Amino acid sequence: MNIFKASRITTYAFIIAFTSFFLHQGTVHAETVQAKPSTQMQISKKTPASTKPTQKSCPDLKIKLKVVKNSSGLVTLNGTVSNIGNADYDIPSEARYVMDLRYPPKTYDQVGVSDKLCTKAFTKLNKGASFSFSCSYQVPNFDGWIDPMMTSGVNRLFTLSVVKNDMSTFKTGEDCNKKNNSRGVEVKYQEK
């Protein structure tokens, strides 16, 4: 019986040692498997730079407009024209302020009053460059500013935009983003 107990203890010790050995081998194997993704990452880093898309070189005119109203109905328009593109702008053009009038519920098109207030001619605008352009307008028959949400009153839309002198639309490569060439601000007031 003592021999049986001794062999059972030896067997248990052998099983524990054997299990520990194979568990340790599994851990080492798991570490080896984890090393494979970093090898794949190194391969993906070696992708040639020629597959990256190239950015097209063109100017991009952008308008900013701030409207200042005083208590007597004087509207001061302060605008900036900037070339935020990656190329110089070189087309005979003008920056212009236009005022449109509407009496709700009619639309601006239905009323049909549109006046060019001020213009500034320019041709060249280097990439990263900008210029400021201001204009003032006295609202006629002014009797006070009102909340834009009110349904009564008169609306005036002041817009600063850039147009080419020949009045043609911008072609590909002349301006990267034609949607930011114009900016408008609407004011609402009561007439006497």
C-alpha positions in Angstrom: 0.0 0.0 0.0 2.9 2.3 0.7 4.1 1.7 -2.8 0.7 2.6 -4.2 0.6 5.8 -2.1 4.1 6.7 -3.3 3.3 6.0 -6.9 0.1 8.1 -6.6 2.0 11.0 -5.2 4.6 10.6 -8.0 1.8 10.4 -10.6 0.2 13.6 -9.2 3.6 15.4 -9.2 4.2 14.3 -12.8 0.7 15.5 -13.9 1.2 18.9 -12.2 4.7 19.3 -13.8 3.4 18.1 -17.2 0.4 20.5 -17.0 2.6 23.4 -16.0 5.0 22.7 -18.8 2.2 22.7 -21.5 0.4 25.7 -20.0 3.7 27.6 -20.2 4.2 26.5 -23.8 0.6 27.8 -24.6 1.5 31.3 -23.2 4.6 31.5 -25.3 2.6 30.5 -28.3 0.1 33.2 -27.6 2.8 35.8 -27.4 4.2 34.6 -30.8 0.7 34.9 -32.4 0.3 38.5 -31.0 3.6 39.4 -32.7 2.2 38.8 -36.2 -0.1 42.0 -36.5 2.9 44.3 -35.8 4.7 42.6 -38.7 1.6 43.3 -40.9 1.6 46.9 -39.7 5.3 47.3 -40.8 4.3 45.9 -44.2 1.4 48.4 -44.6 3.8 51.3 -43.7 5.9 50.5 -46.7 3.0 51.4 -49.1 4.3 53.7 -51.8 3.5 57.4 -51.4 2.3 57.6 -55.0 -1.0 56.0 -54.1 -2.0 59.1 -52.0 -4.4 61.4 -53.8 -2.9 64.8 -54.9 -4.7 68.0 -54.1 -5.6 70.2 -57.1 -4.0 73.6 -57.1 -6.5 76.4 -57.4 -7.6 79.6 -55.6 -10.6 79.7 -53.3 -12.3 83.0 -52.6 -14.2 83.2 -49.3 -16.4 86.0 -48.1 -17.0 87.2 -44.5 -19.7 89.8 -43.8 -20.6 91.7 -40.6 -23.6 94.0 -40.4 -23.7 96.8 -37.9 -27.1 98.6 -37.4 -27.5 101.9 -35.5 -30.7 103.3 -33.9 -31.4 105.7 -36.8 -31.4 103.0 -39.5 -27.9 103.3 -40.7 -26.5 100.0 -41.8 -22.7 99.6 -42.0 -21.5 96.6 -44.0 -18.0 95.3 -43.2 -16.8 92.6 -45.5 -13.6 90.7 -46.2 -12.6 88.8 -49.3 -9.9 86.2 -48.7 -8.1 83.7 -50.9 -8.0 80.6 -48.8 -7.0 78.4 -51.7 -3.5 77.0 -52.6 -3.0 79.1 -55.7 -3.1 82.8 -56.6 -6.3 84.3 -58.0 -5.8 86.4 -61.2 -9.1 87.2 -62.9 -10.5 90.7 -63.4 -13.4 90.8 -60.9 -15.3 92.9 -58.5 -16.5 92.6 -54.9 -20.0 94.1 -54.7 -22.6 94.9 -52.1 -26.2 94.4 -53.2 -29.4 95.2 -51.2 -32.7 93.3 -51.9 -36.0 94.4 -50.5 -39.1 92.4 -49.7 -42.5 93.0 -48.0 -43.6 89.7 -46.5 -45.4 87.5 -47.4 -44.0 88.3 -50.9 -40.5 87.0 -51.8 -37.5 89.0 -52.9 -38.2 87.9 -56.5 -41.8 89.0 -56.3 -41.0 92.5 -55.0 -38.1 92.8 -57.5 -36.2 95.6 -55.9 -32.4 95.0 -56.0 -29.8 97.8 -55.8 -26.0 97.5 -56.3 -24.7 99.7 -53.4 -20.9 99.6 -53.6 -18.2 97.9 -55.7 -14.5 97.4 -55.5 -12.6 96.2 -58.5 -9.6 93.8 -58.2 -7.7 91.3 -60.3 -5.0 89.7 -58.3 -5.4 88.1 -54.9 -2.4 86.0 -53.8 -3.0 82.8 -51.9 -3.4 83.6 -48.2 -4.1 87.3 -48.9 -7.3 89.2 -48.2 -8.8 92.7 -48.4 -11.5 94.5 -46.4 -14.3 96.4 -48.1 -17.0 98.5 -46.3 -20.2 100.2 -47.3 -23.0 102.1 -45.6 -26.7 102.3 -46.3 -29.4 104.5 -44.7 -32.7 102.7 -44.6 -35.4 105.1 -45.9 -38.6 105.6 -43.8 -37.0 103.8 -40.9 -39.1 103.5 -37.7 -37.1 101.0 -35.7 -35.6 97.5 -35.9 -37.9 94.5 -35.1 -37.4 90.9 -34.3 -36.6 88.8 -37.4 -39.2 86.2 -36.3 -42.1 88.8 -36.6 -44.3 88.4 -39.7 -44.9 92.1 -40.1 -42.3 94.6 -41.2 -39.9 95.0 -44.1 -36.9 92.8 -44.9 -33.7 93.9 -46.5 -31.0 91.4 -47.6 -27.5 92.8 -47.8 -25.1 90.5 -49.8 -21.4 90.8 -50.5 -20.3 88.7 -53.4 -17.4 88.3 -55.9 -18.3 88.2 -59.6 -16.0 88.1 -62.7 -16.1 91.3 -64.8 -17.4 89.4 -67.8 -20.2 88.1 -65.6 -19.4 84.4 -66.5 -19.5 81.7 -64.0 -16.3 80.3 -62.4 -14.8 77.5 -64.4 -13.0 74.5 -63.0 -9.6 75.6 -61.6 -10.6 79.3 -61.3 -12.2 78.8 -57.8 -12.1 75.6 -55.8 -15.4 76.3 -53.8 -17.9 78.6 -55.6 -20.3 78.2 -52.6 -18.4 80.6 -50.4 -18.1 83.5 -52.9 -21.2 85.2 -51.5 -22.5 86.0 -48.0 -25.8 87.6 -47.1 -27.3 89.0 -43.9 -31.0 89.9 -43.6 -32.3 92.7 -41.4 -35.9 93.5 -40.5 -37.5 96.8 -39.5 -40.7 98.8 -39.3 -41.5 101.6 -41.8 -43.0 105.0 -40.8 
